[in-house]
Amino acid sequence: MSKSKNLEFLIENVPKYRIVGLQGGTRSGKTYSALQYIIRLCLKHSGMTVSICRDTYNALKATAMRDFFDLLNEIGKYDSRNYNATDHIYFLNGNQIEFFGLDSPGKVQGRKRHILLVDEAIEADWDVITQLKLRTTSRIIYCFNPSLIEHPIYQDLERADSIRLITTYLDNIENLNKETIDEIEKLKDFDPELWRVYGEGMPARARDAVYVHGVVRPYEVPIEFCYGLDIGWQHPMSLVEVGRIESGQQWHEIVYASEITTSDLIRMIDGKVDKKVKIHVDSARPDAIEELKRAGYHAVMADKSVKAGINVVKSRGLSITSTSLNLQREIKSYRYNPNQPDEVIKLNDDGMDAGRYGSVGLFGRPKQVAANISTPGKR
């Protein structure tokens, strides 16, 4: 069996990590490589139970299961006497390889296994996968196209005991004919979001998303900066540092908390916020602006124009710092109203508002220049 990029990744990392993810676009060879790895593992070791599953048995039978038997035939290891067609179990070198759909409750609640391979894992019911994980004693492999914006699999692959590889059709191009390649590459012009998922192997973004240019990166000391503050009670109070960096702008979460007063906020930011630097505050709360001023902070009224502010944010690169988890969550769901395309849905947008206030304050509306912005020290 030839070694693809996916297969080499599995060989190197499955022994080291509890969870290994193969994320990628269409025809990148994820599932095929995972099956190759399972067969290689079974030929070297015995006494294992391996579960290979997908959302439904019919889908599994038409894809991964068919490829598995093709691979065995290719290397001369298939023997019909070793296949239990009733229970869908193949016996290979003293190992049991079972195939089942996640629509089979008995299989999900059944016995333990050593290795779990979930094909097209993003299509599966996550509660069911959780049950399988609890009954897996050694390693878990996920294969999936990142066709959803948000999914628990992304959090699973951020664990310290997990690792993932992202591949595209280009990593498997020697096994694809010209017609297949052409069909994939037509997505670039036909539908950029489908191209992002199936061509580039990256998670989809909402078609009505306000900001599609945001990226998550480690904190970078900015050239200059200010703050944006959105006032809330039931909704979170959100304070965001907005900095000018070489690639554009950076949003960094300072405070994000519900049911805190302005006095609480002042205690929380003591020593964390430079009192000389402007805080662009929600203009609907002049009392909060005054309280911050009395505490020595440079609080000013924010420009709350939504449309103009969004245009300012869109006009330059946007980095969300890797520790700003609430900003990362909000930007994924910050969308235009599909029935009124010029209006933003006002829901879970406290951090987005604070960031926008800061961006307008720092950069100004088009053709305006922000002034009196201090340079930060080391933090």
JODAUR-V34337 format. One line per field, one symbol per residue. burial: I if it has 16 or more other ideal C-beta (glycine too) atoms within 10 Angstrom, else O. Layout:
burial->???
This chain:
burial->OOOIIIIOIIOOIIOOIIIIIIIIIIIIIIIIIIIIIIIIIIOOOOOIIIIIIIIIIOIIOOOIIOIIOOIIOOOOOIOOOOIOOOOIIIOIOOIIIIIIIIIOOOIIOOOOIIIIIIIIIIIIOOOIIOIIOOOIOOIIIIIIIIOOOOIOIIOIIOOOOIIIIIIIIIIIOOOIOOOOOOOIOOIOOOOOOIIIIIIIIIIIIOOOIIIOOIOOOOIOOIOIIIIIIIIIOOIIIIIIIIIIIOOIIIIIIIIIOOOIOIOOIIOIIOOOIIOOIIIIIIOOIOOIIOIIOOIOIIIIOIIIOIOOIIOIIOOOOIIIIOOIOIIIOIIIIIIIOOOOOOOIOOOOIIIIIIIIIIIIIIIOOOOOOOOOIOOOOOO
